[in-house]
Structures are given as structure tokens and as C-alpha cells.
Amino acid sequence: MNRFKYITAAAVAMALASSAHADSITDYVRLELGAGVSRYSTQGDNTWYQQGMQHQLGLSAPVLSAGLTGPLYTREKWGVDWHVDYVSLGHVSSQCECTPVDANYSTQTHALINPMPVNVQNANFVGNGNAQGVSITIEPYFRYRGWRIGAEAGLFPYRPDWDVSVYNWSETPGAATQTVHAHTPNGLQLGKVVGVSVGRGPLSLSYQHFILPTKYDSAHSPAIWSGADVLMVKYRF
């Protein structure tokens, strides 16, 4: 079974239980949809690309979200809401004509070491992937002259999907080149999210920062990203 379903169901159940005093379900559960743009941040030079080598990075992508929200605590001028949203942070890509031997490249000078410790030809690294998961947050807010201003924080259990194909790969001088593949673990990773929003009526504009770790082992590789910044318009029904 999909673990996202269990996480979402548990979060909604807790939110509903905390709002048991409400008169009907529409008093404490509302549908919210969002659309916007993300900008992924990388893990830095020499993780799937090398800054000093010929490379291209596709780090911006459309974002979509859909989920439920409702109040945990409400007063005339302020309150606290909960949110449980599926979020797709969009597609990211990379391409680099890089040396396949880390010892040949300096992250301090962002250039090949001359002479190279291991004299092999460059390889073509091509990567693609995306991050998607469930954002579970708490949002305190206050109201001012009809505007609603909030700040939120919470967890982002997500599944990283990052694959790289490396063409003309060889780590030994004179050895035949080959094509190798790497990918992230298939398991669930636990990220985090923080953000701020401003809105009026059912419409709001939010900025969120996602922290996206990718734990890996000897059989898997890390993703190119370390996080993502998202600007999104949301609508509550």
C-alpha cells in the first residue's frame, strides 16, 4: 500500500479530532488547490555537475498542489490552521561533460587539476527526476484590515526520483568506456517545509522552502537537489 495514503489519513484524522466542537464538517475541512513555480537548489559543485565544466541545469519547474485545510484554533483577529497537501515540486534535469574521477577536479578552483591525477576522458552525465510528497503543516496567522498573514512549518514526507545515465564512463586510463546508471533509493524520505503567506478571502500567495534530504547507500546515489523554493497561488473552496 502507498504510505502517503496512511500519512495523509492520519494527519486528517488528528486535525478532525482536534476540531470536534465544530457544527459540521464544512466548518473545519476545506479543499485547497495551488499552482506556481519551484526553483531547486543543488547540493553544490561536483554532485552530478561540475561548475567549471560544460554543463546545463534545469532547476525551475511548474508546481501543483491539492489537499485539505481547516482551523485548529480561531479568534476574531488570529488563529491556527492545519494543512495536508499533496505537492509535486516539478521536474529537474542536468547535463555535464564532466571528469568521472573526483580526484581530477577541484571544488575550490572549480576547474580540472593540471596535470590530472588520473588521465581519463570526460564522460557525459545526463540526469532527470522530480520530488513529490505530502506537506503536513501548522499555520498560525493574524488578520489585518481584511488581509490574512500567516507563517507555516511542518514535515514533508516525500519520494525522491532521480536517475542519471553516464555515457563514455571509465575510471582507468586506456580502459574501454561504458554506460552506467545511478538512481536514488525508492524509499520514503522525511523532508521539512517552512513558509509564509498573505491572502484575502479564499485567495492567497505563499512562499515555501522545502528541505529535501536524500539518504542513500552503496547501491544508490543522492539526488542533485538539497531543497526547493516555491512561489504559489492557492485557492480555498
C-alpha positions as CSV (number, residue, x, y, z in Angstrom):
1,M,0.0,0.0,0.0
2,N,1.1,3.6,-0.6
3,R,2.5,5.0,2.6
4,F,1.4,8.5,1.5
5,K,-2.2,7.4,2.0
6,Y,-1.6,6.4,5.6
7,I,0.3,9.6,6.4
8,T,-2.4,11.8,4.9
9,A,-5.2,9.9,6.6
10,A,-3.6,10.0,10.0
11,A,-2.9,13.8,9.7
12,V,-6.5,14.5,8.7
13,A,-7.9,12.3,11.5
14,M,-5.9,14.2,14.1
15,A,-7.0,17.5,12.7
16,L,-10.6,16.5,12.7
17,A,-10.4,15.2,16.2
18,S,-8.9,18.4,17.5
19,S,-11.9,20.3,15.9
20,A,-14.7,18.1,17.3
21,H,-16.6,21.1,18.6
22,A,-17.5,22.3,15.1
23,D,-21.1,22.1,13.9
24,S,-20.4,20.3,10.6
25,I,-17.6,19.0,8.5
26,T,-17.6,22.2,6.4
27,D,-16.7,24.2,9.5
28,Y,-13.3,22.6,9.8
29,V,-12.4,21.0,6.4
30,R,-11.9,22.9,3.2
31,L,-10.4,21.9,-0.1
32,E,-7.4,23.9,-1.3
33,L,-5.7,23.9,-4.7
34,G,-2.4,25.6,-5.7
35,A,-0.2,26.3,-8.7
36,G,3.1,28.0,-9.0
37,V,6.8,27.6,-9.8
38,S,9.7,26.0,-8.0
39,R,13.4,26.6,-8.0
40,Y,15.5,23.6,-6.9
41,S,18.8,24.2,-5.0
42,T,21.6,21.8,-5.7
43,Q,24.0,20.0,-3.4
44,G,26.8,22.0,-4.8
45,D,29.7,21.7,-7.2
46,N,30.7,18.1,-8.1
47,T,27.4,16.5,-7.3
48,W,26.2,15.4,-10.8
49,Y,27.7,18.5,-12.4
50,Q,31.0,20.4,-12.3
51,Q,30.8,24.2,-12.2
52,G,33.9,24.6,-14.3
53,M,32.9,22.2,-17.0
54,Q,30.4,22.5,-19.8
55,H,27.0,21.9,-18.1
56,Q,23.3,22.7,-18.2
57,L,20.9,22.7,-15.3
58,G,17.1,22.8,-15.4
59,L,16.2,23.8,-11.9
60,S,12.9,25.6,-12.4
61,A,9.6,23.8,-12.9
62,P,5.8,24.2,-12.5
63,V,4.4,23.2,-9.2
64,L,0.9,21.8,-8.4
65,S,-0.7,21.1,-5.0
66,A,-4.0,19.8,-3.8
67,G,-5.2,19.0,-0.3
68,L,-7.3,19.8,2.7
69,T,-7.1,22.6,5.4
70,G,-9.1,23.7,8.4
71,P,-8.9,25.5,11.7
72,L,-7.2,24.2,14.9
73,Y,-8.0,27.4,16.8
74,T,-9.9,30.5,15.8
75,R,-10.3,34.0,17.2
76,E,-11.5,37.2,15.7
77,K,-8.1,38.6,14.8
78,W,-5.9,35.5,14.7
79,G,-5.9,31.7,14.6
80,V,-4.1,28.5,13.8
81,D,-4.9,26.3,10.8
82,W,-3.7,22.8,9.7
83,H,-2.8,21.8,6.1
84,V,-2.4,18.4,4.5
85,D,-1.4,18.8,0.8
86,Y,0.0,16.6,-1.9
87,V,2.7,18.7,-3.6
88,S,4.5,17.9,-6.9
89,L,7.7,20.1,-7.0
90,G,8.2,19.6,-10.7
91,H,10.8,18.1,-13.0
92,V,14.6,18.9,-12.7
93,S,17.3,18.0,-15.1
94,S,21.1,18.2,-15.6
95,Q,23.7,17.5,-18.2
96,C,27.5,17.8,-17.8
97,E,30.6,16.9,-19.8
98,C,32.5,16.1,-16.6
99,T,35.5,14.1,-15.5
100,P,34.3,10.8,-13.9
101,V,37.2,10.9,-11.4
102,D,36.6,13.2,-8.4
103,A,40.4,13.5,-7.8
104,N,40.7,15.2,-11.2
105,Y,38.5,18.2,-10.2
106,S,38.9,20.9,-7.6
107,T,35.8,22.3,-6.0
108,Q,38.0,25.2,-4.6
109,T,39.1,26.5,-8.1
110,H,36.1,25.0,-10.0
111,A,38.5,23.6,-12.6
112,L,40.3,20.4,-13.6
113,I,43.6,19.8,-11.8
114,N,46.5,20.2,-14.2
115,P,48.1,17.7,-14.7
116,M,45.1,15.4,-13.9
117,P,46.0,12.6,-11.3
118,V,44.1,10.1,-13.5
119,N,44.2,10.8,-17.2
120,V,40.8,9.7,-18.5
121,Q,38.4,11.3,-21.0
122,N,35.4,13.2,-19.9
123,A,32.0,11.5,-19.5
124,N,28.6,12.7,-20.4
125,F,26.4,12.8,-17.2
126,V,22.6,13.1,-18.0
127,G,20.2,13.3,-15.1
128,N,16.4,13.7,-14.7
129,G,14.0,13.5,-11.8
130,N,11.4,15.0,-9.5
131,A,10.3,15.3,-5.9
132,Q,6.7,14.8,-4.7
133,G,5.2,14.2,-1.4
134,V,2.7,15.2,1.3
135,S,3.1,18.6,3.1
136,I,1.8,18.4,6.7
137,T,1.9,21.8,8.3
138,I,0.6,24.0,11.1
139,E,0.0,27.7,10.2
140,P,-0.5,30.5,12.8
141,Y,-2.0,33.6,11.2
142,F,-3.4,37.0,12.0
143,R,-5.9,39.3,10.3
144,Y,-5.3,43.0,9.4
145,R,-7.8,45.1,7.5
146,G,-9.2,42.2,5.6
147,W,-5.8,40.6,4.9
148,R,-4.7,37.3,6.3
149,I,-1.0,36.9,7.0
150,G,0.4,33.6,8.1
151,A,3.6,31.5,8.7
152,E,3.7,27.7,8.5
153,A,6.1,24.9,9.3
154,G,5.9,21.1,9.2
155,L,7.0,17.9,7.7
156,F,7.3,16.8,4.1
157,P,7.5,13.0,3.7
158,Y,8.4,12.6,0.1
159,R,9.7,10.2,-2.5
160,P,12.8,11.3,-4.5
161,D,13.0,10.1,-8.1
162,W,16.4,10.9,-9.6
163,D,18.1,8.9,-12.3
164,V,21.4,9.5,-14.1
165,S,22.9,7.9,-17.1
166,V,26.7,8.3,-17.6
167,Y,28.0,7.8,-21.1
168,N,31.6,7.1,-22.1
169,W,32.4,6.3,-18.4
170,S,35.9,5.0,-17.5
171,E,37.9,5.5,-14.3
172,T,41.0,3.7,-15.6
173,P,43.4,5.1,-18.3
174,G,43.2,3.1,-21.5
175,A,40.2,1.0,-20.4
176,A,37.1,0.6,-22.6
177,T,34.3,3.1,-21.9
178,Q,30.8,2.1,-20.9
179,T,27.4,3.4,-20.0
180,V,26.5,3.3,-16.3
181,H,23.3,4.2,-14.5
182,A,22.6,5.6,-11.0
183,H,19.4,6.3,-9.1
184,T,18.1,7.4,-5.8
185,P,16.6,4.9,-3.2
186,N,13.0,4.0,-3.7
187,G,12.1,4.5,-0.1
188,L,10.3,7.4,1.6
189,Q,12.4,10.3,2.8
190,L,11.5,12.8,5.5
191,G,11.8,16.4,4.4
192,K,10.7,19.6,6.1
193,V,8.9,22.7,4.9
194,V,8.6,26.3,6.2
195,G,6.7,29.2,4.6
196,V,4.8,32.5,4.8
197,S,1.6,33.6,3.0
198,V,-0.6,36.6,2.5
199,G,-4.2,36.4,1.4
200,R,-7.6,37.9,1.1
201,G,-10.8,35.9,1.0
202,P,-10.2,32.5,-0.5
203,L,-7.1,33.5,-2.5
204,S,-3.6,33.6,-1.1
205,L,0.0,33.9,-2.3
206,S,2.6,31.8,-0.5
207,Y,6.4,31.3,-0.4
208,Q,7.6,27.9,0.9
209,H,11.1,26.5,1.4
210,F,11.4,22.7,1.2
211,I,14.4,20.9,2.8
212,L,14.9,17.7,0.8
213,P,17.4,15.2,2.1
214,T,18.2,12.0,0.1
215,K,19.7,9.3,2.3
216,Y,21.4,6.6,0.2
217,D,23.6,3.6,0.4
218,S,26.2,1.7,-1.6
219,A,23.6,0.6,-4.1
220,H,22.0,4.0,-4.6
221,S,23.0,7.6,-5.2
222,P,21.9,11.0,-3.9
223,A,19.7,13.4,-5.8
224,I,21.1,16.6,-7.3
225,W,18.9,18.7,-5.1
226,S,19.2,19.7,-1.4
227,G,15.9,21.7,-1.4
228,A,13.5,23.8,-3.3
229,D,11.9,27.3,-3.1
230,V,8.3,27.6,-4.2
231,L,6.1,30.5,-5.0
232,M,2.5,29.5,-5.3
233,V,-1.1,30.9,-5.6
234,K,-3.6,28.9,-3.6
235,Y,-7.4,28.9,-3.5
236,R,-9.6,27.6,-0.7
237,F,-13.1,26.3,-1.6
